[in-house]
Amino acid sequence: MVKIPSGDFLMGASDDSLALPREFPQHRVAVDGFWMDPYEVTNARFMEFVAATGYKTVAEQPLDWEELKAQYPTGTPPPGAADLAPGALVFAPPSESVGLGNAGEWWSWVQGADWQHPFGPASNLDGMMDHPVVHVCYLDAVAYAEWRGVRLPTEAEWEWAARGGLQEGPYPWGGAPLDEGPARCNTWSGAFPAENTLEDGHFGTAPVGQFAANGYGLFDVAGNVWEVCADWYDPRYYDECSKEPLSVNPAGPETWHDPFEPFDPKRVMRGGSFLCNVSYCASYRVTARMAHSQTTGMSHVGFRCVKDFDEPLN
């Protein structure tokens, strides 16, 4: 792990034209120092955890109808057992250009997809042990962190660390445009979601550490995979924080709020992924934040861990 110093900063977006309402308003935050993984947790590291504990991820377990039915109208009949078989959401690019209003055009629910079979039951991790683990949800990340004696970062810790010591600029490297100079991170280049020109050399996830680190020695805090944080998601949370002159070690709202899916518990995820493109989701910015179901595995979601200074490093 690398050392992240204590400090204070203006959290959230200022006048970034790519920022969304959930990134405003800016508010001053102070965080204590901590240790942080320089890389996203890889398949190899997650495999060590599974081998030691026998853990089964949420994507490897049948869907729980008792949990799901809260998201459906009262009286909805339960689906058959076959429809509740384990699976995850897999990115499946369309063969031709499509509108960007329906994510179902490029996401498919694939039974048998999980962290060991990232593209479906016939796939495996050959050649991908140094790629970030995907199809892990918040609950899986917490289980891994507890086994290792670490924890997930708060959203404030994550943004402070991702800035790498820079107080300004929308990116971990400052204000230089993403497409200026050599590739800076793993994102989608070309016309999303049907055409990727591979300007960064990768179609899907990349092995960790392929691009330059930020000022704190952290790799891939922009692009590659979204990183799950500890905080509940509420797009209104920054409004509450801005009422105080300084928020010290904020840990997020007491519970979730997602106006689009009000019955599905959501956590914050940060950093964007290999699917981010300026035309659709320019979330490789340090202030970008998004809701993520805490029980859903996806092709572009992973995590990294932190540890307090007063706890020994293993």
Backbone hydrogen bonds, N-H to C=O, Kabsch-Sander energy under -0.5 kcal/mol:
donor,donor_aa,acceptor,acceptor_aa,energy
2,V,36,M,-3.0
4,I,34,F,-3.0
7,G,31,V,-2.1
9,F,29,V,-2.4
11,M,9,F,-0.8
11,M,27,H,-2.8
13,A,23,E,-2.4
19,A,16,D,-1.3
23,E,20,L,-2.6
24,F,21,P,-1.8
27,H,11,M,-1.7
29,V,9,F,-2.7
30,A,247,S,-2.8
31,V,7,G,-2.8
34,F,4,I,-2.1
35,W,307,K,-3.5
36,M,2,V,-2.1
37,D,305,C,-2.7
41,V,303,F,-2.7
43,N,131,H,-2.2
44,A,129,M,-2.2
46,F,42,T,-2.5
47,M,43,N,-2.3
48,E,44,A,-1.5
49,F,45,R,-1.4
50,V,46,F,-2.3
51,A,47,M,-2.7
52,A,48,E,-1.8
53,T,49,F,-1.7
54,G,50,V,-3.0
60,E,57,T,-1.4
61,Q,58,V,-1.7
63,L,84,L,-2.6
65,W,63,L,-0.8
67,E,64,D,-0.7
68,L,64,D,-2.4
69,K,65,W,-2.7
70,A,67,E,-0.9
71,Q,68,L,-2.5
72,Y,69,K,-1.5
76,T,73,P,-1.8
83,D,80,G,-0.8
84,L,80,G,-0.6
84,L,81,A,-1.0
85,A,82,A,-1.1
88,A,110,V,-1.6
89,L,297,G,-2.4
90,V,88,A,-0.6
90,V,108,S,-3.1
92,A,106,W,-2.9
105,E,102,N,-2.0
106,W,103,A,-2.0
107,W,103,A,-0.9
108,S,90,V,-2.3
110,V,88,A,-2.9
110,V,108,S,-0.7
111,Q,109,W,-0.6
112,G,86,P,-1.6
113,A,110,V,-1.7
114,D,117,H,-1.2
117,H,114,D,-0.7
119,F,120,G,-0.5
120,G,117,H,-1.3
123,S,120,G,-2.1
128,M,125,L,-2.7
131,H,128,M,-1.7
133,V,41,V,-2.5
135,H,298,M,-2.2
136,V,301,V,-0.8
139,L,294,Q,-1.4
141,A,137,C,-2.5
142,V,138,Y,-2.5
143,A,139,L,-1.9
144,Y,140,D,-2.4
145,A,141,A,-2.6
146,E,142,V,-2.6
147,W,143,A,-1.9
148,R,144,Y,-1.9
149,G,145,A,-1.0
150,V,145,A,-2.8
151,R,306,V,-2.2
158,W,154,T,-2.5
159,E,155,E,-2.3
160,W,156,A,-2.4
161,A,157,E,-2.5
162,A,158,W,-2.8
163,R,159,E,-1.8
164,G,160,W,-0.5
164,G,161,A,-1.2
165,G,160,W,-0.6
166,L,163,R,-1.7
171,Y,174,G,-2.1
174,G,171,Y,-1.7
180,E,177,P,-1.6
181,G,179,D,-0.6
186,N,222,A,-0.6
187,T,185,C,-1.0
188,W,276,C,-2.6
189,S,187,T,-0.6
192,F,190,G,-0.9
194,A,191,A,-0.7
195,E,191,A,-2.8
197,T,189,S,-2.3
197,T,195,E,-0.5
198,L,189,S,-0.5
201,G,198,L,-1.3
208,V,130,D,-2.6
210,Q,207,P,-0.8
214,N,218,L,-2.2
217,G,214,N,-1.9
219,F,38,P,-2.9
223,G,271,G,-2.8
224,N,186,N,-2.4
225,V,223,G,-1.5
226,W,300,H,-3.0
227,E,270,R,-2.7
228,V,226,W,-0.5
228,V,302,G,-2.1
229,C,268,V,-2.8
230,A,153,P,-2.7
232,W,253,P,-0.5
233,Y,266,K,-1.9
237,Y,234,D,-2.0
239,D,236,R,-0.9
240,E,236,R,-1.1
241,C,237,Y,-2.1
242,S,238,Y,-2.2
243,K,240,E,-1.2
244,E,241,C,-1.7
247,S,28,R,-2.2
248,V,246,L,-0.6
249,N,30,A,-3.5
249,N,247,S,-0.6
257,H,233,Y,-2.9
264,D,261,E,-1.5
267,R,292,H,-2.8
268,V,231,D,-2.2
269,M,290,M,-2.2
270,R,227,E,-2.4
271,G,288,A,-0.6
274,F,224,N,-2.0
276,C,273,S,-1.7
280,Y,277,N,-1.9
281,C,277,N,-2.1
283,S,281,C,-1.5
286,V,170,P,-2.4
288,A,285,R,-0.9
290,M,269,M,-1.8
292,H,267,R,-2.0
294,Q,265,P,-2.0
296,T,293,S,-1.4
299,S,89,L,-1.1
301,V,298,M,-1.2
302,G,226,W,-3.5
306,V,151,R,-2.9
307,K,35,W,-2.1
309,F,33,G,-0.8
311,E,308,D,-1.5
